[in-house]
Amino acid sequence: MAEKIALIIYENTIPAVFVKRYNRFSAGVLIDGKEETVHVKNTGRLGELLVPGAAVTLQKAENPARKTAYDLISVYKQGLDWVNIDSLAPNALMKQYLENLRTYDLVKPEYKYGNSRFDFYLERGEEKYLREVKGCTLAEGPDSSFGLFPDAPTERGLKHIRELTAAAGRGYHCSIDFVIQMNGIRLVLPNDSTMPAFRAGLTEAARAGVEINSLTCRVEADRIMITGCANDATRYQEP
């Protein structure tokens, strides 16, 4: 039997050329030479990706009454090939990945614990697990094998890390899972230039027993697939 994989294939896609970003949610693109406003499925900065003239992929919206007819789901960047920028993709892929493992008795998305809502709560026998998923779309450079997170300050992300650290001290198995939405990137590092406190938070979490995982992906214009998972927590556990 073939091994199940975590895969998203976008239907009804068309190519376009990026023109400019209007705000966090919308951008202008050229479709067959005609400029049109589309929805950007990621509120991050993405300044290194969404540059004028970049090739992008759009997906036709299912709701014909929507203000924008297309969603921008991927962008081509030299050295990385296609980069998936759909902020919903990491959680959707992770759900498939966890279910395909078939090692958990329960996989429950969107679980409230303490003052946070975590992406996944899982059970295996009497053992309880909390997992928080982060998508990574920022590379250190076009020829680098490292991704960087976050691309902008995120107090919410730091709050999640601290809550997981506390939960690990109460007996939960906790993990932070970076889904790398780029090709050729094997490892995610804290983006010290954007948020130095994030590294300190990860270090504290790892020393408390929180797993820090990098999930590699294969990205094409209209699809994204998880290809592997590596635990990087030992990098933060050293004195």
C-alpha positions in Angstrom: 0.0 0.0 0.0 1.3 3.4 -1.0 2.2 5.7 2.0 -0.3 8.5 2.5 1.0 12.0 2.1 -0.1 15.5 3.2 -1.0 17.3 0.0 -3.0 20.3 -1.1 -3.9 20.7 -4.8 -5.5 23.9 -5.8 -8.1 23.7 -8.5 -9.2 26.3 -11.0 -5.8 28.2 -11.1 -4.5 30.6 -13.6 -1.1 32.4 -14.0 -0.7 36.2 -13.5 1.9 38.9 -13.0 2.1 40.8 -9.7 1.8 44.6 -9.9 1.5 46.0 -6.4 0.0 45.4 -3.0 -2.8 47.7 -2.0 -3.1 46.6 1.6 -2.8 43.5 3.8 -5.7 41.8 2.1 -5.6 42.9 -1.6 -3.2 43.4 -4.5 -3.2 44.3 -8.1 -2.1 41.7 -10.7 -2.1 41.5 -14.5 -4.3 38.7 -16.0 -3.7 38.5 -19.8 -2.4 42.1 -19.6 -5.4 43.5 -17.8 -5.0 44.7 -14.2 -7.4 43.2 -11.6 -7.7 43.3 -7.8 -7.3 40.0 -6.0 -7.4 38.7 -2.4 -4.0 38.0 -0.8 -4.3 34.8 1.4 -1.6 36.0 3.8 -1.5 39.2 5.9 2.2 39.0 6.5 4.6 41.6 4.9 6.0 39.3 2.1 8.0 42.2 0.8 10.8 40.0 -0.5 8.2 37.9 -2.5 5.5 40.2 -3.7 7.6 42.4 -6.0 6.5 44.1 -9.3 6.8 41.7 -12.2 6.8 38.5 -10.2 5.0 35.5 -11.6 2.1 34.5 -9.3 -0.7 31.8 -9.3 -4.3 32.7 -8.7 -7.2 30.4 -7.7 -10.7 31.2 -8.8 -13.0 31.9 -5.8 -16.0 29.6 -5.4 -18.3 32.4 -4.4 -19.3 34.3 -7.6 -20.7 37.2 -5.5 -17.4 37.9 -3.7 -15.8 41.3 -4.3 -12.6 39.7 -5.6 -12.8 36.9 -8.1 -9.4 35.3 -7.3 -7.1 34.4 -4.4 -3.3 34.8 -4.7 -1.8 31.5 -3.5 1.8 31.3 -4.7 4.6 33.4 -6.1 7.7 32.5 -8.0 11.1 33.7 -6.6 14.5 33.0 -8.2 16.4 30.5 -6.1 13.3 29.1 -4.3 11.1 28.4 -7.3 7.5 28.5 -6.2 6.6 29.8 -2.7 3.1 29.0 -1.2 1.7 32.1 0.6 -1.7 30.6 1.6 -1.8 31.2 5.4 -4.4 28.4 5.7 -2.2 25.8 4.1 0.1 24.9 7.0 -2.8 23.9 9.3 -4.6 22.0 6.6 -1.4 20.1 5.7 -0.6 19.4 9.4 -4.1 18.0 10.0 -3.5 15.5 7.1 0.0 14.8 8.4 -1.1 14.0 11.9 -4.1 11.9 10.8 -2.0 9.9 8.4 0.5 9.0 11.1 -2.3 6.9 12.7 -0.6 7.0 16.0 -3.1 9.2 17.8 -6.5 8.2 19.2 -7.8 11.8 18.9 -6.8 14.7 16.6 -8.8 17.8 17.5 -8.1 21.2 15.7 -8.6 24.6 17.4 -8.2 23.7 21.1 -8.5 26.2 23.9 -6.0 25.8 26.7 -5.2 28.4 29.3 -5.4 31.8 27.7 -4.6 30.5 24.2 -6.2 28.6 21.4 -3.8 26.0 20.0 -3.9 24.5 16.5 -4.1 20.9 17.6 -4.9 18.9 20.8 -4.1 15.1 20.5 -4.5 12.1 22.7 -2.7 8.7 22.6 -3.9 6.5 25.4 -3.5 8.6 28.6 -1.0 10.9 27.0 -2.1 14.5 26.0 -0.5 16.6 23.3 -0.6 20.3 22.3 0.8 21.4 18.9 1.1 24.9 17.5 1.7 25.3 13.7 3.6 28.3 12.1 3.9 28.8 8.4 7.3 30.0 7.2 7.6 32.0 3.9 10.8 34.0 4.6 14.3 32.6 3.6 17.6 34.0 4.8 18.6 34.6 1.2 18.0 33.2 -2.3 20.8 30.6 -1.9 20.2 29.8 1.7 18.9 26.6 3.2 17.5 28.4 6.2 14.1 29.9 6.8 13.4 32.7 9.2 10.5 33.2 11.6 8.7 35.5 12.3 8.8 38.0 9.3 7.2 40.6 11.6 6.9 41.0 15.4 4.3 38.6 16.8 3.3 39.0 20.5 0.6 36.3 19.8 3.3 33.8 18.7 5.4 34.5 21.7 2.4 34.1 24.0 1.8 30.7 22.4 5.4 29.6 23.1 5.1 30.6 26.8 1.8 28.8 27.2 3.3 25.7 25.7 6.3 26.0 28.0 3.9 26.1 31.0 1.9 23.2 29.6 5.0 21.0 29.2 5.7 21.6 32.9 2.2 20.2 33.7 2.8 16.9 31.8 1.6 17.7 28.3 3.7 16.7 25.3 4.1 20.0 23.4 5.5 21.0 20.0 5.9 24.0 17.7 5.7 22.9 14.1 7.2 25.2 11.4 5.7 24.2 8.0 8.1 25.6 5.4 6.1 26.8 2.4 9.3 26.9 0.2 11.5 24.6 -1.7 15.0 23.6 -0.6 14.6 25.0 2.9 15.4 22.4 5.6 15.6 24.4 8.8 13.8 27.4 10.4 15.8 29.8 12.6 14.5 32.7 14.8 14.5 36.0 13.0 16.6 38.0 15.5 16.5 41.2 13.4 12.7 41.3 13.6 12.0 39.9 17.1 14.9 39.0 19.4 12.6 37.8 22.1 11.4 35.0 19.9 14.7 33.1 20.2 14.6 33.5 24.0 11.1 32.1 24.0 12.1 29.1 21.9 15.2 28.4 24.0 13.1 28.4 27.2 10.5 26.2 25.6 13.0 23.7 24.3 14.7 23.4 27.7 11.2 22.7 29.2 10.8 19.8 26.8 8.8 21.4 24.0 9.6 19.9 20.6 10.6 22.3 17.8 10.0 20.8 14.4 10.8 21.9 10.8 8.5 20.3 8.2 9.9 20.5 4.7 7.7 20.9 1.7 7.6 20.5 -2.1 5.9 23.5 -3.6 4.6 23.9 -7.1 2.5 26.6 -8.6 -0.8 24.9 -7.8 0.2 22.5 -4.9 2.1 22.0 -1.7 3.1 18.7 -0.1 4.9 17.9 3.2 8.0 15.8 2.5 9.7 15.4 5.9 9.9 16.4 9.5 13.0 17.1 11.7 13.1 17.9 15.4 15.4 20.9 15.9 14.9 21.4 19.7 18.4 20.3 20.6 19.8 23.4 19.1 18.1 25.5 21.8 18.8 23.1 24.7 22.5 23.7 24.8 23.7 26.1 27.6 
